[in-house]
Amino acid sequence: MSNYNVDIEKRSVGAASSSDVLALITLPGRPDVESLVKGYVAAAESREKIMVSACGPAELMDVTRRTVAGLVGDGGEGPAIDLHLEQFSW
């Protein structure tokens, strides 16, 4: 976890707590969704909750959905995972 809590909407920075979300990093190109999600889940403790959100075309939604579905089927061990998808097409 970072040492700071950044509220993007209010553009403010405050002290971080253990329940803060991970820092937002924007990079060019297509994300490796499977590696990103699996990495965050592997780093989380079993009592934590993870929110996976994606907005984009059908292919991105499919990869995100498959990745999360594969992680929640591990017999109830690991963090809770919520999934929110918003699909659009060109």
N, CA, C and O of each residue as an XYZ file, in Angstrom:
360
protein
N       0.827     -1.190      0.000
C       0.000      0.000      0.000
C       0.869      1.250      0.000
O       1.987      1.262      0.516
N       0.329      2.275     -0.582
C       1.035      3.544     -0.612
C       0.916      4.238      0.739
O       0.113      3.848      1.587
N       1.715      5.255      0.918
C       1.668      6.021      2.156
C       0.683      7.168      2.084
O       0.498      7.884      3.068
N       0.042      7.358      0.931
C      -0.866      8.481      0.750
C      -2.183      8.014      0.152
O      -2.236      7.055     -0.618
N      -3.233      8.712      0.522
C      -4.562      8.475     -0.016
C      -4.876      9.641     -0.936
O      -4.991     10.777     -0.475
N      -5.016      9.379     -2.234
C      -5.262     10.434     -3.203
C      -6.715     10.366     -3.640
O      -7.169      9.336     -4.139
N      -7.446     11.458     -3.456
C      -8.819     11.566     -3.925
C      -8.770     12.299     -5.255
O      -8.633     13.521     -5.290
N      -8.881     11.546     -6.361
C      -8.720     12.123     -7.682
C      -9.757     13.199     -7.950
O      -9.434     14.239     -8.523
N     -11.014     12.960     -7.539
C     -12.071     13.932     -7.806
C     -11.851     15.237     -7.062
O     -12.111     16.310     -7.607
N     -11.380     15.163     -5.832
C     -11.176     16.371     -5.032
C      -9.751     16.893     -5.143
O      -9.433     17.972     -4.643
N      -8.897     16.118     -5.802
C      -7.487     16.456     -5.961
C      -6.826     16.735     -4.605
O      -6.071     17.694     -4.443
N      -7.131     15.877     -3.657
C      -6.549     16.046     -2.335
C      -5.747     14.809     -1.959
O      -5.985     13.716     -2.472
N      -4.807     14.997     -1.068
C      -3.958     13.909     -0.603
C      -4.040     13.859      0.910
O      -3.941     14.890      1.575
N      -4.222     12.660      1.462
C      -4.288     12.508      2.908
C      -3.561     11.253      3.335
O      -2.969     10.560      2.508
N      -3.603     10.960      4.615
C      -2.950      9.773      5.144
C      -3.646      8.519      4.624
O      -4.870      8.492      4.491
N      -2.878      7.498      4.336
C      -3.419      6.250      3.811
C      -3.827      5.323      4.940
O      -3.270      5.377      6.037
N      -4.794      4.480      4.665
C      -5.164      3.428      5.604
C      -5.036      2.101      4.892
O      -4.847      2.072      3.676
N      -5.134      1.004      5.617
C      -4.965     -0.313      5.025
C      -6.074     -0.659      4.043
O      -5.928     -1.610      3.275
N      -7.171      0.077      4.043
C      -8.276     -0.214      3.140
C      -8.235      0.624      1.858
O      -9.157      0.541      1.047
N      -7.193      1.422      1.662
C      -7.082      2.246      0.460
C      -6.883      1.381     -0.778
O      -6.313      0.293     -0.708
N      -7.356      1.877     -1.895
C      -7.124      1.189     -3.159
C      -5.701      1.432     -3.609
O      -5.048      2.372     -3.155
N      -5.223      0.584     -4.502
C      -3.879      0.761     -5.020
C      -3.839      1.978     -5.934
O      -4.864      2.381     -6.484
N      -2.675      2.554     -6.091
C      -2.513      3.753     -6.900
C      -2.890      3.488     -8.350
O      -2.640      2.402     -8.873
N      -3.483      4.463     -8.989
C      -3.866      4.393    -10.381
C      -2.681      4.782    -11.241
O      -2.119      5.866    -11.085
N      -2.304      3.899    -12.147
C      -1.200      4.165    -13.055
C      -1.740      4.039    -14.472
O      -2.351      3.026    -14.811
N      -1.526      5.039    -15.291
C      -1.994      5.019    -16.668
C      -0.808      4.846    -17.600
O       0.145      5.624    -17.564
N      -0.878      3.814    -18.437
C       0.175      3.525    -19.398
C      -0.438      3.365    -20.779
O      -1.594      2.959    -20.893
N       0.308      3.675    -21.826
C      -0.221      3.484    -23.177
C      -0.241      2.001    -23.550
O       0.499      1.197    -22.985
N      -1.093      1.658    -24.500
C      -1.127      0.287    -25.002
C      -2.201     -0.555    -24.344
O      -2.923     -0.096    -23.459
N      -2.291     -1.795    -24.792
C      -3.295     -2.734    -24.293
C      -2.811     -3.362    -22.979
O      -1.691     -3.871    -22.920
N      -3.620     -3.335    -21.948
C      -3.195     -3.903    -20.661
C      -3.209     -5.428    -20.686
O      -4.008     -6.044    -21.392
N      -2.318     -6.022    -19.910
C      -2.327     -7.474    -19.711
C      -3.250     -7.724    -18.522
O      -2.798     -7.873    -17.387
N      -4.552     -7.768    -18.804
C      -5.573     -7.849    -17.754
C      -5.362     -9.064    -16.863
O      -5.436     -8.958    -15.639
N      -5.102    -10.201    -17.463
C      -4.935    -11.422    -16.676
C      -3.802    -11.281    -15.664
O      -3.980    -11.612    -14.491
N      -2.650    -10.799    -16.097
C      -1.512    -10.631    -15.179
C      -1.800     -9.590    -14.103
O      -1.462     -9.790    -12.937
N      -2.420     -8.485    -14.492
C      -2.727     -7.433    -13.517
C      -3.667     -7.930    -12.424
O      -3.391     -7.762    -11.236
N      -4.777     -8.544    -12.832
C      -5.767     -9.006    -11.852
C      -5.180    -10.110    -10.979
O      -5.330    -10.085     -9.757
N      -4.514    -11.075    -11.601
C      -3.919    -12.171    -10.816
C      -2.874    -11.648     -9.836
O      -2.767    -12.152     -8.718
N      -2.109    -10.649    -10.242
C      -1.097    -10.071     -9.354
C      -1.711     -9.400     -8.138
O      -1.234     -9.588     -7.019
N      -2.770     -8.615     -8.347
C      -3.433     -7.949     -7.227
C      -4.089     -8.963     -6.292
O      -4.028     -8.812     -5.072
N      -4.708     -9.985     -6.853
C      -5.356    -11.002     -6.020
C      -4.312    -11.784     -5.227
O      -4.517    -12.065     -4.046
N      -3.214    -12.131     -5.853
C      -2.150    -12.876     -5.160
C      -1.551    -12.060     -4.019
O      -1.147    -12.623     -3.001
N      -1.490    -10.744     -4.180
C      -0.900     -9.883     -3.154
C      -1.873     -9.555     -2.019
O      -1.459     -9.059     -0.970
N      -3.155     -9.827     -2.225
C      -4.168     -9.477     -1.219
C      -4.277    -10.563     -0.146
O      -4.010    -11.738     -0.398
N      -4.669    -10.145      1.034
C      -4.929    -11.088      2.110
C      -6.354    -11.623      1.974
O      -7.205    -10.979      1.359
N      -6.611    -12.785      2.538
C      -7.911    -13.443      2.364
C      -9.076    -12.638      2.931
O     -10.213    -12.830      2.499
N      -8.831    -11.754      3.875
C      -9.919    -10.962      4.468
C     -10.214     -9.687      3.669
O     -11.182     -8.988      3.971
N      -9.410     -9.379      2.670
C      -9.586     -8.161      1.888
C     -10.629     -8.356      0.791
O     -10.985     -9.481      0.440
N     -11.103     -7.241      0.263
C     -12.044     -7.241     -0.850
C     -11.397     -6.519     -2.021
O     -10.740     -5.493     -1.842
N     -11.585     -7.055     -3.208
C     -11.021     -6.456     -4.413
C     -12.155     -6.142     -5.369
O     -13.041     -6.969     -5.585
N     -12.128     -4.948     -5.940
C     -13.096     -4.553     -6.962
C     -12.366     -4.500     -8.293
O     -11.408     -3.745     -8.455
N     -12.819     -5.299     -9.236
C     -12.267     -5.281    -10.585
C     -13.299     -4.591    -11.470
O     -14.435     -5.049    -11.585
N     -12.896     -3.486    -12.093
C     -13.786     -2.725    -12.971
C     -13.118     -2.572    -14.320
O     -11.915     -2.329    -14.413
N     -13.915     -2.719    -15.365
C     -13.386     -2.526    -16.715
C     -14.456     -1.904    -17.586
O     -15.644     -2.190    -17.441
N     -14.017     -1.054    -18.487
C     -14.909     -0.425    -19.449
C     -14.208     -0.480    -20.793
O     -13.082     -0.004    -20.935
N     -14.880     -1.065    -21.785
C     -14.247     -1.162    -23.090
C     -14.984     -2.092    -24.013
O     -16.142     -2.432    -23.766
N     -14.317     -2.513    -25.089
C     -14.940     -3.379    -26.081
C     -15.096     -4.819    -25.586
O     -14.565     -5.190    -24.540
N     -15.830     -5.614    -26.353
C     -16.180     -6.987    -25.966
C     -14.963     -7.837    -25.605
O     -15.019     -8.605    -24.645
N     -13.885     -7.718    -26.343
C     -12.700     -8.530    -26.069
C     -12.140     -8.262    -24.672
O     -11.775     -9.198    -23.960
N     -12.071     -7.000    -24.280
C     -11.598     -6.645    -22.940
C     -12.533     -7.204    -21.877
O     -12.075     -7.707    -20.851
N     -13.832     -7.122    -22.113
C     -14.808     -7.648    -21.152
C     -14.660     -9.159    -21.008
O     -14.721     -9.684    -19.896
N     -14.465     -9.862    -22.125
C     -14.315    -11.317    -22.092
C     -13.087    -11.740    -21.297
O     -13.164    -12.644    -20.465
N     -11.954    -11.089    -21.549
C     -10.721    -11.423    -20.828
C     -10.877    -11.148    -19.341
O     -10.476    -11.964    -18.510
N     -11.455    -10.008    -19.004
C     -11.643     -9.643    -17.597
C     -12.578    -10.626    -16.906
O     -12.292    -11.086    -15.800
N     -13.683    -10.945    -17.546
C     -14.668    -11.879    -16.984
C     -14.048    -13.269    -16.760
O     -14.219    -13.861    -15.694
N     -13.332    -13.782    -17.764
C     -12.690    -15.106    -17.647
C     -11.657    -15.135    -16.525
O     -11.582    -16.099    -15.762
N     -10.869    -14.078    -16.433
C      -9.822    -14.016    -15.405
C     -10.432    -14.038    -14.016
O     -10.014    -14.829    -13.170
N     -11.410    -13.186    -13.769
C     -12.055    -13.128    -12.452
C     -12.775    -14.441    -12.150
O     -12.692    -14.942    -11.029
N     -13.475    -15.002    -13.127
C     -14.190    -16.266    -12.908
C     -13.219    -17.378    -12.513
O     -13.541    -18.216    -11.670
N     -12.045    -17.386    -13.116
C     -11.049    -18.399    -12.770
C     -10.488    -18.234    -11.367
O     -10.041    -19.205    -10.756
N     -10.510    -17.017    -10.857
C      -9.969    -16.755     -9.518
C     -10.983    -16.991     -8.409
O     -10.592    -17.341     -7.295
N     -12.270    -16.812     -8.676
C     -13.263    -17.000     -7.626
C     -13.614    -18.464     -7.435
O     -14.290    -18.807     -6.465
N     -13.177    -19.326     -8.321
C     -13.472    -20.747     -8.203
C     -12.429    -21.521     -7.430
O     -12.312    -22.734     -7.603
N     -11.661    -20.848     -6.576
C     -10.580    -21.511     -5.839
C     -11.011    -22.052     -4.487
O     -10.207    -22.077     -3.555
N     -12.245    -22.482     -4.356
C     -12.693    -23.109     -3.117
C     -12.941    -22.144     -1.976
O     -12.924    -22.559     -0.817
N     -13.170    -20.874     -2.260
C     -13.499    -19.925     -1.207
C     -12.297    -19.349     -0.479
O     -12.468    -18.566      0.456
N     -11.090    -19.712     -0.879
C      -9.908    -19.136     -0.244
C      -9.494    -17.895     -1.023
O      -9.727    -17.798     -2.227
N      -8.888    -16.966     -0.336
C      -8.461    -15.740     -0.989
C      -9.447    -14.618     -0.753
O     -10.467    -14.803     -0.088
N      -9.142    -13.454     -1.298
C      -9.982    -12.276     -1.065
C     -11.313    -12.376     -1.805
O     -11.443    -13.129     -2.770
N     -12.295    -11.609     -1.345
C     -13.566    -11.487     -2.056
C     -13.326    -10.602     -3.277
O     -12.585     -9.622     -3.203
N     -13.952    -10.949     -4.397
C     -13.768    -10.185     -5.625
C     -15.120     -9.763     -6.165
O     -15.992    -10.598     -6.405
N     -15.291     -8.452     -6.358
C     -16.472     -7.904     -7.024
C     -16.058     -7.521     -8.435
O     -14.948     -7.037     -8.656
N     -16.957     -7.740     -9.390
C     -16.670     -7.442    -10.788
C     -17.718     -6.487    -11.336
O     -18.918     -6.716    -11.180
N     -17.261     -5.409    -11.983
C     -18.162     -4.455    -12.624
C     -17.645     -4.202    -14.034
O     -16.511     -3.757    -14.214
N     -18.484     -4.489    -15.042
C     -18.090     -4.309    -16.436
C     -19.050     -3.372    -17.152
O     -20.259     -3.417    -16.926
N     -18.509     -2.529    -18.010
C     -19.327     -1.673    -18.876
C     -18.767     -1.800    -20.275
O     -17.679     -1.308    -20.576
N     -19.529     -2.470    -21.128
C     -19.073     -2.734    -22.494
C     -19.578     -1.668    -23.461
O     -20.698     -1.174    -23.331
N     -18.744     -1.325    -24.422
C     -19.199     -0.454    -25.502
C     -18.625     -0.967    -26.810
O     -17.691     -1.769    -26.815
N     -19.176     -0.509    -27.902
C     -18.646     -0.880    -29.206
C     -18.466      0.384    -30.036
O     -19.065      1.421    -29.750
N     -17.659      0.287    -31.034
C     -17.345      1.452    -31.873
C     -18.350      1.586    -32.972
O     -18.257      2.507    -33.784
